[in-house]
Amino acid sequence: MALIVLEGMRFHAFHGVHPEEQVLGGEYVVNVEIQTGIAAAAKTDDIASTPVNYETVFQICMAEMAEPKKLLETVVTNIIHRLKRQFSQMKSVKVQVRKLYPPIHAKMGPLQQGRFQPISGRVEAAWVQDDASFVSNCPRCKASFLCYTDDTCWCKEIQNIHPATQETLKRQFGSTCLCQNCLKLYAG
């Protein structure tokens, strides 16, 4: 497996819980690491063969950074969700969003001679990182396959499974997905 990495994407964005962050904005650095196969793209030397186009990754990050959110956790989760919607062959993804020099509203220090002393300091960056792995093992045949486990997964496109069959599969295998080959056996 190969890694496709975009490191140091810089954006001016308006994320944060403090009013000044939502008005003035701040500087952010986004890093994305995607594990996927690259053999077909390497063989053909054609961008159409690549499972992950890093220009598209940049566009996804830029679009998400343009939508103000209060929490970096929300931004990171939304980037991962958008990547899953765009790229069906990711084996794993890691996204980090760094807020440079975030405003920290410090409280007053301990009493000294009857007066509160302000606490001073500076934070270089605050960041949130999340990662997800999408490789699963089929509970029926034990083969490895990709499963995004949400509405972005390929299995949502298979519509010819009778509701009674779906219920039987759920009882037999729980909420774990089956691979594409096994699931096709149950499709009408």
Buried (B, 14 or more C-beta within 10 A) or exposed (E): EBEBEBEEBEBEBBBBEBEEBBEEBBBBBBBBBBBBBBEEBEEEEEEEEBBBBEEBBBEBBEEBBEEEBEEBEBBBBBBBBBBBEBBBBBBBBBBBBBBBEBBEEEEEEEEEEEEEEEEEEEEEEBBBEBEBEBEBEBBBEEEEBBBBBEEBBBBEEEEEBEEEEEEEBEEEBEEBBBBBEBBEEBEE
